[in-house]
Amino acid sequence: ALEVGWQFRPDGPNPTTSDDYARDFHEVAELGRADSTRRRDEQTTQALFWTDHDLRQWNDGILALAGNRGLDLVRTARMLAMAHVAGGDAMIACFDAKYTYWFWRPYQAIPRADEDLNPATVADPSWVPLGGTTPNFPEYPSAHACHSTAVAEALQAFFGTDKVTFSLDSRITRTSRVYERFHDAYKDVNQARVLVGFHFRNSDLEGSNLGRKVARYVVRHRFAPVE
């Protein structure tokens, strides 16, 4: 639905020499490390919840939502189309940005902090993320944030309100999480990607901003209201 993949390309990650970068660095270094003593048990569950495949999580959740709301076949198909076109285009835009900026992940940045020219960061060669193997593509922006925010924004447009109760499940943690608003889900994602040690917070926030812009464009230009 986008005209070009770089239509909503963000400005780029925080410079490694900045105070904002140092703040995000310390947050993920402390909360996202595998042996963190600051991360609470419920935060560990939250972090691992979103290491399941988010397309599967969202699709199952959307189908359950359709059943719970009593949607007919046509409205269910429209809801799925809005969510997945928005989510798909958000991922196109997200990976355009990822390979434009090629920013490093925490598992690279923290052990090699002596290379970032920031006196407020200190290298920790022993640091590993809670989530284990980090997804093999660049840091900025967060793909989970791009995708989940776009899907949530499309669902909000479909229902005409953000205030809709729904649930998602994880086959990793074997738990479900209930959300009272669509935006609560992507706020959960943004926190989880820091807690799992995969992203700096700025990448999550910028990913959500990108996903929101893409979804609103998709809805406005490809899913005009029908009678």
Backbone torsions as a table, in degrees:
resi	resn	phi	psi	omega
1	ALA	NA	-25.1	177.7
2	LEU	-68.3	154.0	175.4
3	GLU	-74.3	-43.0	176.6
4	VAL	-145.2	156.1	-176.9
5	GLY	-64.1	-27.5	-177.3
6	TRP	-96.2	16.7	-174.8
7	GLN	-56.0	-36.7	-178.7
8	PHE	-120.7	32.7	-176.9
9	ARG	-58.4	127.8	179.4
10	PRO	-74.0	172.6	-172.9
11	ASP	-75.4	-19.6	180.0
12	GLY	121.0	164.4	-177.2
13	PRO	-70.6	163.8	174.9
14	ASN	-62.0	137.8	175.5
15	PRO	-57.6	142.7	-178.2
16	THR	-65.2	-16.4	178.9
17	THR	-88.2	-2.0	-172.9
18	SER	-86.4	159.6	174.4
19	ASP	-66.1	-36.6	179.0
20	ASP	-61.9	-41.6	177.8
21	TYR	-63.4	-44.5	-179.9
22	ALA	-60.6	-40.1	178.7
23	ARG	-61.6	-48.0	178.9
24	ASP	-64.9	-38.5	179.1
25	PHE	-56.9	-50.6	-177.3
26	HIS	-67.2	-34.5	179.5
27	GLU	-63.2	-51.7	-177.6
28	VAL	-72.6	-31.3	178.1
29	ALA	-62.2	-38.1	-177.9
30	GLU	-84.5	-44.6	-174.6
31	LEU	-87.3	-27.8	-172.6
32	GLY	-96.5	-3.9	-179.4
33	ARG	-72.3	150.0	-174.9
34	ALA	-57.7	-37.6	-175.9
35	ASP	-106.8	31.7	-177.6
36	SER	-59.5	136.2	174.4
37	THR	-96.7	-6.5	179.6
38	ARG	-93.4	-22.8	-178.0
39	ARG	-79.6	125.8	179.9
40	ARG	-78.0	163.0	-178.2
41	ASP	-58.7	-42.5	-179.2
42	GLU	-67.8	-28.1	176.1
43	GLN	-72.4	-34.5	175.6
44	THR	-63.6	-42.9	176.4
45	THR	-62.2	-43.6	177.6
46	GLN	-58.7	-44.5	-179.4
47	ALA	-62.1	-46.7	-175.5
48	LEU	-75.8	-26.1	177.9
49	PHE	-51.6	-44.2	-174.5
50	TRP	-89.2	13.0	170.7
51	THR	-89.5	-4.2	169.1
52	ASP	-69.0	169.7	-179.4
53	HIS	-74.6	115.3	-171.9
54	ASP	-69.3	-27.5	175.3
55	LEU	-63.1	-44.2	177.9
56	ARG	-64.7	-44.3	-179.8
57	GLN	-59.0	-49.5	-177.6
58	TRP	-67.5	-41.6	-177.2
59	ASN	-63.9	-44.8	177.3
60	ASP	-62.6	-40.4	179.5
61	GLY	-65.7	-38.9	179.7
62	ILE	-67.2	-41.4	178.4
63	LEU	-64.2	-39.6	176.7
64	ALA	-65.3	-38.5	178.4
65	LEU	-63.5	-40.4	178.1
66	ALA	-60.8	-42.5	178.9
67	GLY	-66.2	-43.0	-178.8
68	ASN	-65.8	-31.3	-178.6
69	ARG	-92.0	-1.9	177.7
70	GLY	68.3	33.8	-179.5
71	LEU	-74.0	142.6	176.4
72	ASP	-80.0	179.8	-174.2
73	LEU	-61.5	-44.3	-176.7
74	VAL	-65.6	-45.3	-178.7
75	ARG	-69.6	-33.4	175.3
76	THR	-64.7	-42.4	179.0
77	ALA	-63.7	-40.8	178.9
78	ARG	-65.0	-42.2	178.7
79	MET	-62.0	-45.3	178.2
80	LEU	-61.6	-42.6	-179.5
81	ALA	-63.3	-46.0	179.6
82	MET	-60.2	-46.0	-177.3
83	ALA	-65.5	-44.8	-172.8
84	HIS	-82.6	-29.5	172.7
85	VAL	-67.3	-44.7	177.5
86	ALA	-61.6	-46.2	-179.9
87	GLY	-64.6	-41.1	179.4
88	GLY	-65.1	-44.2	179.0
89	ASP	-68.2	-32.5	176.1
90	ALA	-63.8	-36.5	178.3
91	MET	-70.4	-35.5	175.2
92	ILE	-61.6	-48.1	179.5
93	ALA	-64.4	-37.8	-178.7
94	CYS	-64.9	-45.8	-177.7
95	PHE	-75.4	-25.4	169.0
96	ASP	-58.0	-46.5	-179.3
97	ALA	-68.8	-41.8	-179.7
98	LYS	-55.3	-46.8	-175.4
99	TYR	-88.8	-1.5	168.3
100	THR	-81.5	-41.9	-172.7
101	TYR	-99.1	-25.8	176.3
102	TRP	48.1	48.7	-177.6
103	PHE	-83.5	149.1	-175.7
104	TRP	-80.9	152.0	179.7
105	ARG	-84.3	163.4	177.3
106	PRO	-55.6	-37.3	-177.8
107	TYR	-66.4	-18.6	174.1
108	GLN	-93.6	-43.7	-172.0
109	ALA	-69.9	-38.1	-174.7
110	ILE	-71.9	-47.6	176.1
111	PRO	-65.7	-22.4	-175.5
112	ARG	-112.7	29.6	-176.3
113	ALA	-63.0	-19.5	177.2
114	ASP	-70.1	-4.7	178.9
115	GLU	-101.3	-6.5	-171.4
116	ASP	-88.7	-3.5	176.9
117	LEU	63.7	23.8	178.8
118	ASN	-113.2	113.8	-177.3
119	PRO	-66.6	-13.3	-177.8
120	ALA	-87.2	-4.0	179.6
121	THR	-113.2	147.6	-179.1
122	VAL	-129.2	133.6	-178.4
123	ALA	-67.7	141.1	175.3
124	ASP	-133.1	92.5	-176.6
125	PRO	-62.5	-17.4	-177.9
126	SER	-88.7	-3.1	-172.2
127	TRP	-72.6	131.5	172.0
128	VAL	-137.1	148.3	-177.8
129	PRO	-78.4	154.1	176.1
130	LEU	-54.8	-40.5	-174.3
131	GLY	-74.5	0.2	-179.6
132	GLY	77.3	-126.3	-177.2
133	THR	-68.3	120.1	179.1
134	THR	-74.2	138.7	176.8
135	PRO	-50.1	139.1	-168.1
136	ASN	-88.0	62.9	172.0
137	PHE	-157.7	165.4	-170.2
138	PRO	-62.0	163.9	-171.1
139	GLU	-71.2	-46.6	-163.5
140	TYR	-110.3	127.9	-6.8
141	PRO	-88.4	177.0	-179.0
142	SER	-71.1	123.3	-179.3
143	ALA	-65.7	-40.0	177.9
144	HIS	-59.9	-41.4	180.0
145	ALA	-67.5	-43.0	177.8
146	CYS	-57.5	-51.1	-174.2
147	HIS	-69.4	-51.2	-175.6
148	SER	-64.6	-37.7	178.9
149	THR	-67.2	-41.2	178.9
150	ALA	-63.0	-44.1	178.4
151	VAL	-62.1	-46.7	-179.3
152	ALA	-62.3	-41.2	178.8
153	GLU	-65.2	-39.3	178.5
154	ALA	-65.8	-40.2	177.6
155	LEU	-65.4	-38.9	176.4
156	GLN	-61.1	-41.2	178.2
157	ALA	-65.2	-39.2	-179.3
158	PHE	-62.7	-46.1	-176.9
159	PHE	-85.2	-14.7	-179.2
160	GLY	76.7	12.4	178.8
161	THR	-159.4	150.5	175.2
162	ASP	-82.8	-20.9	-172.6
163	LYS	-86.8	81.9	177.8
164	VAL	-134.6	127.1	179.2
165	THR	-83.6	132.0	179.1
166	PHE	-154.9	169.6	-179.5
167	SER	-135.2	154.8	173.8
168	LEU	-129.2	154.3	179.3
169	ASP	-124.8	165.0	178.9
170	SER	-130.8	129.8	174.9
171	ARG	-81.8	-9.2	177.1
172	ILE	-80.1	-50.4	-179.0
173	THR	-94.2	-11.7	-176.2
174	ARG	56.6	40.6	177.5
175	THR	-130.1	164.2	173.7
176	SER	-119.5	151.4	176.3
177	ARG	-125.6	132.3	-178.4
178	VAL	-103.5	133.3	180.0
179	TYR	-120.5	139.3	178.9
180	GLU	-93.7	-15.2	177.1
181	ARG	-139.1	150.6	-179.7
182	PHE	-62.2	-38.3	-176.7
183	HIS	-70.3	-18.2	176.5
184	ASP	-64.4	-29.6	-178.8
185	ALA	-68.6	-46.0	-178.4
186	TYR	-77.1	-22.3	170.0
187	LYS	-65.3	-37.3	176.6
188	ASP	-63.5	-43.7	177.7
189	VAL	-59.4	-47.7	-175.7
190	ASN	-60.1	-40.3	176.7
191	GLN	-70.3	-40.3	-176.9
192	ALA	-62.9	-36.0	-176.4
193	ARG	-72.6	-23.4	170.7
194	VAL	-76.4	-46.6	-177.4
195	LEU	-62.6	-30.0	179.9
196	VAL	-84.6	-9.4	176.2
197	GLY	86.0	16.9	-176.0
198	PHE	-96.0	-23.4	-172.9
199	HIS	-142.2	150.4	164.2
200	PHE	-76.2	147.5	-175.7
201	ARG	-58.2	-38.7	-179.1
202	ASN	-57.9	-35.5	178.3
203	SER	-65.6	-35.4	176.5
204	ASP	-68.7	-46.6	-178.9
205	LEU	-64.2	-41.6	178.4
206	GLU	-69.2	-33.9	175.8
207	GLY	-64.1	-42.5	177.0
208	SER	-64.0	-40.9	178.8
209	ASN	-61.6	-41.7	178.5
210	LEU	-66.6	-46.5	179.6
211	GLY	-60.2	-37.1	179.1
212	ARG	-65.1	-45.1	179.7
213	LYS	-63.2	-43.5	-179.6
214	VAL	-63.3	-46.8	-177.8
215	ALA	-61.3	-42.8	-179.2
216	ARG	-65.9	-36.6	176.9
217	TYR	-66.7	-45.6	-179.4
218	VAL	-60.1	-47.5	-179.3
219	VAL	-62.8	-43.5	-176.1
220	ARG	-68.5	-37.8	-172.6
221	HIS	-99.2	-18.8	-175.8
222	ARG	-124.3	-10.1	-177.4
223	PHE	-135.0	55.9	177.5
224	ALA	-60.8	147.1	-179.8
225	PRO	-55.5	143.0	177.8
226	VAL	-117.4	154.7	-180.0
227	GLU	-76.4	NA	NA
